[in-house]
Amino acid sequence: MAILVEFVVLGPPISNQQSTPGGRANLATWRAKIAGTAGPLWAKPPHSANLKGVILNFHAGNKPSVDVDNMSKPIFDVMQKIIYSDDRQIVQAVITHLRIGAAFSIAGVSKVLVAALNAGVEFVYVRIEDPLDPYPLPK
């Protein structure tokens, strides 16, 4: 498995389903933060093969601000044309909410993720990597 790109975006994720006053502006700001972080990390033409996406939302409190499908959509959409040609290339995904301050097993964890955890603020960790092949079916 090769990691193509990984990064952290500070703050809680914003859903495409914004209906509150200022919600569309918040979504535009969130999308710009993702593009502004991912873009400089990928200087190559968009990847054309199948990929796996990992999105981990580290949130404060007991309940995340969005559900997993609404959290992932704007992130995967923004990276289209930056990291990959079409978001349909994301054939595998791990999308998870984790409470900041919860117990974690951190042996072998990415340095990018550890640095963000040490800051102790809400953030979203994003990683695009080669898909698992063969794919392990659930036990």
Sine and cosine of phi, psi and omega as CSV:
sin_phi,cos_phi,sin_psi,cos_psi,sin_omega,cos_omega
0.00,0.00,0.84,-0.54,0.06,-1.00
-0.95,-0.30,0.76,-0.66,0.08,-1.00
-0.99,0.10,0.83,-0.56,0.01,-1.00
-1.00,0.07,-0.66,0.75,-0.01,-1.00
-0.36,-0.93,0.58,-0.82,0.12,-0.99
-0.56,-0.83,0.57,-0.82,-0.01,-1.00
-0.31,-0.95,0.18,-0.98,0.02,-1.00
-0.83,-0.55,0.67,-0.74,0.12,-0.99
-0.88,-0.48,0.84,-0.55,-0.03,-1.00
-0.96,0.29,0.53,-0.85,0.05,-1.00
0.99,-0.17,0.22,-0.97,0.05,-1.00
-0.96,0.27,0.50,-0.87,0.03,-1.00
-0.94,0.35,0.42,-0.91,0.03,-1.00
-0.90,-0.44,0.70,-0.72,-0.03,-1.00
-0.99,0.10,0.45,-0.90,0.17,-0.99
-0.92,0.38,-0.30,0.95,-0.08,-1.00
-1.00,0.03,0.64,0.77,-0.05,-1.00
-0.95,0.31,0.80,-0.60,0.03,-1.00
-0.78,-0.63,-0.08,1.00,-0.02,-1.00
-0.99,0.13,0.38,-0.92,0.07,-1.00
-0.85,0.53,0.75,-0.66,-0.03,-1.00
0.99,0.15,-0.04,1.00,-0.04,-1.00
-0.88,0.47,-0.66,0.75,0.01,-1.00
-0.91,0.41,-0.59,0.81,0.05,-1.00
-0.92,0.38,-0.65,0.76,0.06,-1.00
-0.88,0.47,-0.65,0.76,0.03,-1.00
-0.90,0.43,-0.68,0.74,0.02,-1.00
-0.89,0.47,-0.65,0.76,0.04,-1.00
-0.90,0.43,-0.68,0.73,0.02,-1.00
-0.88,0.47,-0.72,0.69,0.00,-1.00
-0.88,0.47,-0.63,0.77,0.03,-1.00
-0.91,0.41,-0.60,0.80,0.05,-1.00
-0.90,0.44,-0.67,0.75,0.02,-1.00
-0.90,0.44,-0.77,0.64,-0.01,-1.00
-0.88,0.47,-0.66,0.75,-0.01,-1.00
-0.93,0.38,-0.42,0.91,0.04,-1.00
-1.00,0.03,-0.72,0.69,-0.06,-1.00
-0.95,0.31,-0.66,0.75,-0.10,-0.99
-0.81,0.59,-0.79,0.61,-0.02,-1.00
-0.91,0.41,-0.30,0.95,0.00,-1.00
-0.99,0.10,-0.20,0.98,-0.08,-1.00
-0.78,-0.62,0.99,-0.14,-0.05,-1.00
-1.00,-0.10,0.04,1.00,-0.04,-1.00
-1.00,-0.08,0.20,-0.98,0.15,-0.99
-0.89,0.46,0.38,-0.93,0.01,-1.00
-0.82,0.57,0.67,-0.74,0.01,-1.00
-0.90,0.44,0.56,-0.83,-0.06,-1.00
-0.91,-0.42,-0.09,1.00,-0.04,-1.00
-1.00,-0.06,0.15,-0.99,0.09,-1.00
-0.91,0.41,0.51,-0.86,-0.11,-0.99
-0.63,-0.77,0.24,-0.97,0.12,-0.99
-0.90,-0.44,0.70,-0.71,0.06,-1.00
-0.94,-0.35,0.65,-0.76,0.07,-1.00
-0.83,-0.55,0.83,-0.55,0.04,-1.00
-0.77,-0.64,0.87,-0.49,0.03,-1.00
-0.87,-0.50,0.88,-0.47,0.02,-1.00
-0.99,-0.13,0.93,-0.36,0.06,-1.00
-1.00,-0.06,0.96,-0.26,-0.14,-0.99
-0.93,-0.38,0.38,-0.92,0.09,-1.00
-1.00,0.02,0.40,-0.91,0.03,-1.00
0.98,0.22,-0.10,-1.00,-0.07,-1.00
-1.00,0.00,-0.24,0.97,-0.09,-1.00
-0.76,-0.64,0.77,-0.63,0.04,-1.00
-0.93,0.37,0.35,-0.94,-0.06,-1.00
-0.97,0.24,-0.36,0.93,0.00,-1.00
-0.63,-0.78,0.27,-0.96,0.09,-1.00
-1.00,0.04,0.21,-0.98,-0.18,-0.98
-0.90,0.44,-0.64,0.77,-0.04,-1.00
-0.95,0.33,-0.63,0.77,0.04,-1.00
-0.94,0.33,-0.43,0.90,0.07,-1.00
-0.95,0.32,-0.68,0.73,-0.12,-0.99
-0.97,0.25,-0.55,0.83,-0.11,-0.99
-0.83,0.56,-0.81,0.59,-0.02,-1.00
-0.91,0.42,-0.52,0.85,0.00,-1.00
-0.93,0.38,-0.77,0.64,0.01,-1.00
-0.91,0.42,-0.61,0.79,0.02,-1.00
-0.89,0.46,-0.70,0.72,-0.05,-1.00
-0.90,0.43,-0.61,0.79,-0.05,-1.00
-0.97,0.26,-0.21,0.98,0.11,-0.99
-0.90,0.43,0.71,-0.70,-0.05,-1.00
0.98,0.21,-0.15,0.99,0.12,-0.99
-0.98,-0.21,-0.86,0.50,-0.06,-1.00
-1.00,-0.08,-0.64,0.77,-0.04,-1.00
-0.67,-0.74,0.29,-0.96,-0.08,-1.00
-0.97,0.24,-0.59,0.80,-0.11,-0.99
-0.55,-0.83,0.71,-0.70,-0.03,-1.00
-0.93,0.38,-0.14,0.99,0.13,-0.99
-0.95,0.33,-0.21,0.98,0.08,-1.00
-0.95,0.32,-0.30,0.95,0.09,-1.00
-0.98,0.22,0.99,-0.11,-0.05,-1.00
-0.99,-0.14,-0.20,0.98,0.07,-1.00
-0.67,-0.74,0.59,-0.81,0.00,-1.00
-0.53,-0.85,0.60,-0.80,0.18,-0.98
-0.87,-0.49,0.90,-0.44,-0.05,-1.00
-0.78,-0.63,0.90,-0.44,-0.18,-0.98
-0.63,-0.78,0.58,-0.81,0.17,-0.99
-0.98,-0.20,0.72,-0.69,0.04,-1.00
-0.72,-0.70,0.70,-0.72,0.01,-1.00
-0.99,0.17,0.76,-0.65,0.08,-1.00
-0.87,0.50,0.71,-0.70,0.01,-1.00
1.00,-0.07,-0.13,0.99,0.07,-1.00
-0.94,0.33,0.27,-0.96,0.06,-1.00
-0.97,0.24,0.71,-0.71,0.01,-1.00
-0.75,-0.66,0.49,-0.87,0.20,-0.98
-1.00,-0.06,0.89,-0.45,-0.14,-0.99
-0.92,-0.40,0.17,0.99,0.03,-1.00
-0.87,0.49,0.83,-0.56,0.04,-1.00
0.97,0.24,0.22,0.98,-0.06,-1.00
-0.96,0.27,0.49,-0.87,0.04,-1.00
-0.82,0.57,0.65,-0.76,0.05,-1.00
-0.90,0.44,-0.55,0.84,0.04,-1.00
-0.88,0.48,-0.69,0.72,-0.01,-1.00
-0.93,0.36,-0.68,0.73,0.01,-1.00
-0.88,0.47,-0.68,0.73,0.02,-1.00
-0.87,0.49,-0.66,0.75,0.01,-1.00
-0.93,0.37,-0.65,0.76,0.04,-1.00
-0.88,0.48,-0.62,0.78,0.00,-1.00
-0.90,0.44,-0.45,0.89,0.02,-1.00
-0.94,0.35,-0.47,0.88,0.08,-1.00
0.96,0.28,0.34,0.94,0.03,-1.00
-0.90,-0.44,0.28,-0.96,0.02,-1.00
-0.88,0.48,0.65,-0.76,0.05,-1.00
-0.33,-0.94,0.24,-0.97,0.09,-1.00
-0.85,-0.52,0.80,-0.61,0.05,-1.00
-0.99,-0.13,0.75,-0.66,-0.01,-1.00
-0.79,-0.62,0.71,-0.70,0.06,-1.00
-0.63,-0.78,0.68,-0.73,0.11,-0.99
-0.89,-0.46,0.78,-0.63,-0.08,-1.00
-0.58,-0.82,0.12,-0.99,0.10,-0.99
-0.90,0.44,0.58,-0.81,0.03,-1.00
-0.95,0.30,0.37,-0.93,0.08,-1.00
-0.95,0.32,0.76,-0.65,-0.01,-1.00
-0.54,-0.84,0.92,-0.39,0.06,1.00
-0.97,0.26,0.42,-0.91,-0.02,-1.00
-0.98,0.20,0.79,-0.61,0.00,-1.00
-0.98,0.18,0.89,-0.46,0.04,-1.00
-0.94,0.33,0.48,-0.88,0.01,-1.00
-0.86,0.50,0.52,-0.85,0.02,-1.00
-1.00,-0.02,0.00,0.00,0.00,0.00
